[in-house]
């Protein structure tokens, strides 16, 4: 035998270990490259000081898959980096960041010293903003909804304001009387003669 190992031969780089059947065994999945001083686990051709092939876990908390995905608290990460069981926080290979929906009292994006203030997602295609655990503003594809005083020039416009274009192309801040009208210019033509007019507060003024 070789060096008292009980093995008839030793393959270069293979690391002997107790096999349970024979006193000593060896396997290509545990390999030492003595020339380059590299250790391979799951490979007999390591290219780095330590190279591990296959899914890997550290203390059953940090996981690295064979596909190169890293999970912290998640053994089966679906993104390049996942934190929390169930892929709660993700960074995908393109660099996009994805996280939980959150609530007004526990927004998805908050602050270390102010955890009930931040941004969350109340519903699909809607963003909510909260302070002190309550929703204060909501943005949808068609409107901005405020549940706090709206100040313009330091003046309170209205207690609750829904800002969205009405059918007459006017922005109404929610009060019985119109607080702000959109101002815009338009070219008006009559019998091939055209003038540019500025429209504001339902009146038209010729500007050229």
LUMMARRO-662103 format. One record per residue (C-alpha): residue number from 1; residue in three letters; y, x, z. Coordinates in Angstrom, 1 decimal. Example, Ala and Ser with C-alpha at 12.3 -4.5 7.8 and 13.67 -1.06 7.14 Angstrom:
REM LUMMARRO-662103
dovo:vose:y:x:z
1:ALA:-4.5:12.3:7.8
2:SER:-1.1:13.7:7.1
REM end
This chain:
REM LUMMARRO-662103
dovo:vose:y:x:z
1:UNK:0.0:0.0:0.0
2:UNK:3.6:0.9:-0.3
3:UNK:5.4:2.3:2.8
4:UNK:3.2:0.2:5.1
5:UNK:4.4:-3.1:3.6
6:UNK:0.9:-4.2:2.5
7:UNK:2.2:-4.6:-1.1
8:UNK:0.4:-2.8:-3.9
9:UNK:3.7:-2.2:-5.6
10:UNK:7.5:-2.8:-5.0
11:UNK:9.8:-4.0:-7.8
12:UNK:13.0:-2.2:-7.8
13:UNK:15.8:-4.3:-6.2
14:UNK:13.4:-6.9:-4.7
15:UNK:14.0:-7.2:-0.9
16:UNK:10.7:-7.5:1.1
17:UNK:10.4:-10.3:3.6
18:UNK:7.7:-11.9:5.8
19:UNK:5.9:-14.4:3.6
20:UNK:3.7:-16.2:6.1
21:UNK:0.5:-15.6:4.1
22:UNK:0.8:-11.8:3.5
23:UNK:2.7:-9.6:6.0
24:UNK:5.4:-8.9:3.4
25:UNK:6.5:-10.7:0.2
26:UNK:9.3:-10.4:-2.3
27:UNK:11.1:-12.6:-4.8
28:UNK:13.6:-12.1:-7.6
29:UNK:15.9:-14.7:-6.0
30:UNK:16.7:-12.1:-3.2
31:UNK:17.9:-9.0:-5.0
32:UNK:19.7:-5.8:-4.2
33:UNK:21.3:-3.8:-7.0
34:UNK:21.4:-0.4:-5.4
35:UNK:23.2:1.2:-8.3
36:UNK:26.3:-1.1:-8.1
37:UNK:25.8:-2.0:-4.4
38:UNK:25.6:-5.8:-5.2
39:UNK:23.5:-8.5:-3.5
40:UNK:22.2:-11.4:-5.5
41:UNK:20.9:-14.7:-4.0
42:UNK:19.4:-16.9:-6.6
43:UNK:19.9:-14.2:-9.2
44:UNK:18.4:-10.7:-9.9
45:UNK:21.5:-9.6:-11.9
46:UNK:24.5:-10.0:-9.6
47:UNK:27.9:-9.2:-11.2
48:UNK:29.8:-9.2:-7.9
49:UNK:29.5:-7.6:-4.4
50:UNK:27.9:-10.9:-3.4
51:UNK:26.7:-13.5:-6.0
52:UNK:25.1:-16.7:-5.0
53:UNK:23.6:-19.0:-7.7
54:UNK:23.1:-22.7:-7.1
55:UNK:24.7:-25.1:-4.6
56:UNK:25.9:-23.4:-1.5
57:UNK:27.0:-24.6:2.0
58:UNK:28.8:-22.9:4.8
59:UNK:28.1:-24.6:8.2
60:UNK:27.4:-27.8:6.3
61:UNK:31.2:-28.3:6.0
62:UNK:32.2:-26.2:3.0
63:UNK:30.2:-26.8:-0.1
64:UNK:30.3:-25.1:-3.5
65:UNK:28.3:-26.6:-6.3
66:UNK:26.6:-24.8:-9.2
67:UNK:29.3:-26.3:-11.5
68:UNK:32.0:-24.5:-9.5
69:UNK:33.3:-27.6:-7.5
70:UNK:34.4:-27.1:-3.9
71:UNK:34.0:-29.8:-1.3
72:UNK:35.4:-29.6:2.2
73:UNK:33.6:-32.2:4.2
74:UNK:32.0:-33.5:1.0
75:UNK:28.6:-32.3:-0.1
76:UNK:28.9:-33.8:-3.6
77:UNK:32.4:-33.2:-4.8
78:UNK:33.3:-34.8:-8.2
79:UNK:36.5:-32.8:-8.8
80:UNK:37.4:-29.1:-8.8
81:UNK:38.5:-29.4:-5.2
82:UNK:37.6:-32.4:-2.9
83:UNK:38.6:-32.9:0.7
84:UNK:37.0:-35.6:2.9
85:UNK:33.7:-37.4:2.5
86:UNK:33.9:-39.7:-0.5
87:UNK:36.3:-37.6:-2.5
88:UNK:39.4:-38.8:-0.6
89:UNK:41.7:-36.1:-1.8
90:UNK:41.1:-34.4:-5.2
91:UNK:42.5:-31.7:-7.5
92:UNK:40.9:-32.1:-10.9
93:UNK:40.5:-29.2:-13.4
94:UNK:43.7:-30.1:-15.3
95:UNK:45.7:-29.7:-12.1
96:UNK:46.4:-33.4:-11.3
97:UNK:46.3:-34.4:-7.7
98:UNK:44.7:-37.7:-6.6
99:UNK:44.5:-39.2:-3.2
100:UNK:43.9:-42.4:-1.2
101:UNK:45.9:-45.7:-1.6
102:UNK:47.4:-45.7:1.9
103:UNK:49.2:-48.5:3.6
104:UNK:52.7:-49.1:4.8
105:UNK:51.8:-48.1:8.3
106:UNK:49.8:-45.1:7.2
107:UNK:51.1:-44.1:3.7
108:UNK:49.1:-41.7:1.5
109:UNK:52.0:-39.2:1.4
110:UNK:53.7:-38.8:4.8
111:UNK:55.1:-36.2:7.1
112:UNK:53.6:-34.2:9.9
113:UNK:56.2:-35.3:12.4
114:UNK:56.6:-38.8:11.0
115:UNK:53.2:-40.2:9.9
116:UNK:54.3:-43.8:9.3
117:UNK:57.0:-42.9:6.8
118:UNK:56.2:-42.1:3.2
119:UNK:54.8:-43.4:-0.1
120:UNK:51.7:-45.5:-0.8
121:UNK:50.2:-47.8:-3.4
122:UNK:50.2:-51.5:-2.4
123:UNK:48.5:-52.6:-5.6
124:UNK:47.7:-51.4:-9.1
125:UNK:50.7:-50.0:-11.0
126:UNK:53.0:-50.5:-7.9
127:UNK:54.5:-47.8:-5.6
128:UNK:55.6:-48.7:-2.1
129:UNK:58.0:-46.8:0.2
130:UNK:57.8:-47.3:3.9
131:UNK:59.7:-46.2:7.0
132:UNK:58.7:-46.8:10.7
133:UNK:55.4:-48.3:9.5
134:UNK:57.0:-51.1:7.3
135:UNK:57.5:-51.5:3.6
136:UNK:61.2:-51.0:2.6
137:UNK:61.0:-50.8:-1.2
138:UNK:58.5:-51.6:-3.9
139:UNK:58.6:-50.6:-7.6
140:UNK:56.5:-52.4:-10.2
141:UNK:56.7:-52.1:-14.0
142:UNK:59.2:-55.1:-14.1
143:UNK:61.2:-54.9:-10.9
144:UNK:62.6:-53.0:-7.9
145:UNK:62.2:-55.0:-4.7
146:UNK:64.1:-54.0:-1.6
147:UNK:63.6:-55.4:1.9
148:UNK:66.6:-53.6:3.4
149:UNK:70.3:-53.8:3.0
150:UNK:71.5:-52.4:-0.4
151:UNK:74.7:-50.5:-0.2
152:UNK:77.0:-49.7:-3.1
153:UNK:80.1:-47.7:-2.3
154:UNK:79.3:-48.2:1.4
155:UNK:79.4:-52.0:1.1
156:UNK:76.4:-54.2:1.8
157:UNK:75.5:-56.0:-1.4
158:UNK:72.8:-58.3:0.0
159:UNK:70.2:-58.5:2.7
160:UNK:67.3:-58.7:0.3
161:UNK:67.7:-57.7:-3.3
162:UNK:65.5:-58.1:-6.4
163:UNK:66.9:-56.1:-9.2
164:UNK:65.6:-57.1:-12.6
165:UNK:67.1:-58.2:-15.9
166:UNK:67.6:-61.9:-16.3
167:UNK:67.3:-63.8:-19.6
168:UNK:71.0:-63.4:-20.3
169:UNK:70.7:-59.6:-20.0
170:UNK:72.4:-59.6:-16.6
171:UNK:71.3:-57.8:-13.6
172:UNK:71.3:-60.1:-10.6
173:UNK:71.1:-58.7:-7.1
174:UNK:69.7:-61.8:-5.6
175:UNK:72.8:-63.4:-4.2
176:UNK:74.0:-66.9:-5.2
177:UNK:76.9:-65.3:-7.0
178:UNK:76.5:-62.6:-9.5
179:UNK:77.3:-59.3:-7.9
180:UNK:76.9:-57.0:-10.9
181:UNK:76.8:-57.6:-14.7
182:UNK:75.4:-55.1:-17.1
183:UNK:78.1:-53.6:-19.4
184:UNK:77.1:-52.7:-22.9
185:UNK:78.5:-52.2:-26.4
186:UNK:77.4:-54.0:-29.5
187:UNK:78.5:-54.0:-33.1
188:UNK:79.5:-57.4:-34.3
189:UNK:79.8:-58.1:-38.1
190:UNK:81.4:-61.1:-39.9
191:UNK:81.6:-61.2:-43.7
192:UNK:80.8:-57.4:-43.9
193:UNK:83.7:-56.6:-41.5
194:UNK:82.3:-55.0:-38.4
195:UNK:83.9:-54.2:-35.0
196:UNK:82.5:-52.6:-31.9
197:UNK:82.9:-54.7:-28.7
198:UNK:82.3:-54.0:-25.1
199:UNK:80.6:-56.8:-23.2
200:UNK:81.1:-57.2:-19.5
201:UNK:81.1:-60.2:-17.2
202:UNK:80.4:-62.5:-20.1
203:UNK:83.5:-61.5:-22.1
204:UNK:83.8:-59.3:-25.1
205:UNK:86.6:-56.7:-25.7
206:UNK:87.2:-55.1:-29.1
207:UNK:87.1:-51.3:-28.7
208:UNK:87.5:-50.3:-32.3
REM end
